[in-house]
């Protein structure tokens, strides 16, 4: 492995992902900017470098096996991987009423938000296993909390048959990874950025992308005795 901590952030060309990359870069880490769009990816890398970060581009479509495999090879060539932040996500399109649901919207959300995370995580695990302090952060949302969705007094966002359930699915998948990796030094946790103003919600959020990135940075830098298989926002654990 490289002497410098190496991180990969998926969906890092803008919004919360970009700010996660910037925050990790500010720690002196080498940060891979994972993104599908080549121009946006390189613009983000240039901006991060201008701010003093050791950033590099990683062409990455989390829904494509060949793209993910190529990203793993690129990282291996750069010295490996210590921290993976699975940030890339889609809503699947709105509205999302269950009755008369657009099944393609459901498939889009699950393919990126769940299967994409599994695909990327599995491709990167051989590299992470060689790290002294490997961490995986899966970006989720409080709307994925069934406890909150079923609380009549809770704020659960709009009715959503694709996005919210995809995050519940991601939460469940992350628990299974934590169980299988329990006898390793890999810590894997879920982070919720809060209602952050990004293009995912047409910038209606009340938090800045930098604020939304804070939980991912905290979970990416957990000490060796830190939690694994947890679901957190800035205030602490989130009910499942």
C-alpha positions in Angstrom: 0.0 0.0 0.0 1.0 3.6 -0.5 2.4 5.5 2.6 -0.3 8.1 2.0 -3.9 7.2 2.8 -5.8 6.7 -0.5 -9.6 7.2 -0.7 -12.1 6.7 -3.4 -15.4 8.7 -3.4 -18.0 7.7 -5.9 -20.2 10.4 -7.4 -17.6 13.0 -6.3 -17.7 15.5 -9.2 -20.3 17.6 -7.4 -22.4 18.2 -4.3 -21.8 16.1 -1.2 -19.4 13.8 -3.0 -17.2 16.7 -4.0 -17.2 18.1 -0.5 -16.3 14.6 0.9 -13.4 14.5 -1.4 -12.3 18.0 -0.5 -12.6 17.2 3.2 -10.5 14.0 2.9 -8.0 15.8 0.7 -7.6 18.5 3.4 -6.4 15.7 5.7 -3.5 15.1 3.4 -5.0 12.1 1.8 -4.8 11.1 -1.9 -8.4 11.2 -3.1 -9.9 9.5 -6.2 -12.8 11.4 -7.7 -15.1 8.7 -9.0 -17.6 10.0 -11.7 -19.1 8.9 -15.0 -18.9 12.3 -16.8 -15.3 12.9 -17.9 -15.5 16.6 -18.2 -17.2 17.2 -14.8 -14.8 14.7 -13.2 -11.7 16.5 -14.5 -13.1 19.9 -13.6 -13.6 18.7 -10.1 -10.1 17.2 -9.9 -8.6 20.5 -11.1 -10.6 22.5 -8.6 -9.5 20.1 -5.8 -5.9 20.4 -6.8 -6.1 24.1 -6.9 -7.3 24.0 -3.3 -4.2 21.9 -2.4 -5.7 18.4 -2.5 -3.9 15.4 -4.0 -6.8 14.5 -6.2 -7.0 12.3 -9.2 -9.8 11.2 -11.5 -11.3 7.7 -11.5 -13.6 7.0 -14.5 -16.4 5.1 -12.8 -20.0 4.1 -13.6 -21.2 2.1 -10.6 -23.8 0.3 -12.8 -21.2 -1.1 -15.1 -19.0 -4.2 -14.3 -16.2 -3.3 -16.7 -16.0 0.3 -15.5 -15.8 -0.8 -11.8 -13.2 -3.4 -12.6 -11.1 -0.8 -14.5 -11.4 1.6 -11.5 -10.0 -1.1 -9.2 -7.1 -1.7 -11.5 -6.4 2.1 -11.6 -6.3 2.3 -7.8 -4.1 -0.8 -7.5 -1.7 0.9 -9.9 -1.7 4.0 -7.6 -0.8 2.0 -4.5 -4.1 0.5 -3.4 -7.1 1.8 -1.4 -7.7 2.5 2.3 -11.1 4.2 2.4 -14.2 3.7 0.1 -17.0 6.2 0.2 -20.0 4.9 -1.7 -21.7 8.2 -2.3 -23.1 7.9 -5.9 -26.9 7.8 -5.9 -30.1 8.6 -7.8 -33.7 9.3 -6.9 -35.0 7.3 -9.8 -37.2 10.2 -10.8 -40.2 11.8 -9.2 -43.1 11.5 -8.3 -42.9 8.0 -6.7 -46.4 7.1 -5.6 -46.6 3.3 -5.1 -49.9 3.0 -6.9 -49.2 3.1 -10.6 -45.5 3.1 -9.9 -43.0 3.5 -12.7 -41.1 0.2 -12.3 -38.2 1.6 -14.3 -37.7 4.3 -11.7 -37.6 1.6 -9.0 -35.0 -0.4 -11.0 -32.9 2.8 -11.6 -32.8 3.5 -7.9 -32.0 0.0 -6.8 -29.4 -0.5 -9.6 -27.4 2.6 -8.5 -28.1 2.9 -4.8 -27.9 -0.8 -3.9 -26.4 -3.0 -6.6 -23.9 -0.3 -7.5 -22.7 -0.2 -3.9 -22.3 -4.0 -3.8 -20.5 -4.0 -7.2 -18.0 -1.3 -6.2 -17.5 -2.7 -2.7 -16.7 -6.2 -3.9 -14.3 -4.9 -6.5 -12.5 -2.8 -4.0 -12.4 -5.3 -1.1 -9.1 -7.0 -2.2 -7.4 -3.7 -2.0 -9.1 -2.7 1.3 -8.0 -6.0 2.9 -4.4 -4.9 2.4 -4.8 -1.6 4.2 -3.8 -1.0 7.8 -7.0 0.9 8.6 -9.7 0.2 5.9 -13.0 2.0 6.1 -16.2 1.8 4.0 -18.8 4.5 4.3 -22.2 4.0 2.5 -24.1 7.2 2.2 -27.7 6.5 3.2 -30.6 8.7 4.4 -33.0 9.0 7.3 -35.8 8.4 4.8 -34.4 4.8 4.7 -35.3 4.4 8.4 -38.4 2.1 8.7 -38.7 3.3 12.3 -39.1 6.9 11.1 -41.2 6.0 8.1 -43.7 4.2 10.4 -43.8 7.0 13.0 -47.0 9.0 12.4 -45.3 12.0 14.0 -42.1 11.6 12.1 -40.9 13.7 9.2 -40.4 11.1 6.4 -40.3 13.2 3.2 -42.6 12.6 0.3 -44.2 9.2 -0.5 -41.4 7.3 -2.3 -41.6 3.8 -3.8 -38.1 3.9 -5.2 -35.6 6.2 -3.4 -36.6 5.7 0.2 -36.9 1.9 -0.1 -33.6 1.8 -1.9 -31.9 3.3 1.1 -33.7 0.9 3.4 -32.3 -1.9 1.2 -28.8 -0.4 1.3 -29.0 -0.2 5.1 -29.9 -3.9 5.3 -27.1 -4.8 2.8 -24.6 -2.9 4.9 -25.5 -4.8 8.0 -24.8 -8.1 6.2 -21.4 -6.8 5.1 -20.6 -5.8 8.7 -21.5 -9.3 9.8 -19.3 -11.0 7.2 -16.4 -8.6 7.9 -16.7 -8.8 11.7 -13.4 -10.7 12.0 -11.5 -8.2 9.9 -10.2 -4.7 10.5 -12.6 -3.3 8.0 -15.2 -0.9 9.5 -18.3 -0.4 7.4 -21.0 2.1 8.4 -23.9 4.1 7.0 -23.9 7.9 7.0 -26.8 10.3 6.5 -25.9 13.8 5.3 -29.3 15.3 6.3 -31.5 17.4 4.0 -28.7 18.9 2.0 -29.2 21.3 -1.0 -28.1 19.3 -4.0 -29.5 18.7 -7.5 -30.9 15.4 -6.2 -33.7 17.5 -4.5 -33.5 20.5 -6.8 -31.5 22.3 -4.1 -34.4 22.5 -1.7 -32.3 21.1 1.2 -31.5 23.3 4.2 -27.9 22.0 4.7 -24.9 22.9 2.7 -23.0 20.1 0.8 -20.0 20.8 3.2 -22.3 20.2 6.2 -23.7 17.1 4.5 -20.2 15.7 3.9 -19.2 15.9 7.6 -20.6 12.5 8.6 -18.8 10.7 5.8 -15.5 12.3 6.8 -16.1 11.3 10.5 -16.9 7.7 9.5 -14.0 7.5 7.1 -11.6 8.5 9.9 -12.9 6.3 12.7 -10.3 4.8 15.0 -9.7 1.1 15.0 -12.0 0.5 17.9 -14.8 2.5 16.2 -18.3 1.1 15.4 -19.1 -1.0 12.5 -22.5 -1.9 11.0 -24.0 1.4 12.3 -26.3 4.1 10.9 -25.4 7.6 11.9 -26.0 11.3 11.2 -24.3 14.3 12.9 -26.4 13.8 16.0 -25.5 10.2 16.5 -27.1 6.8 15.8 -30.3 6.7 13.7 -33.1 4.3 14.5 -33.4 1.5 11.9 
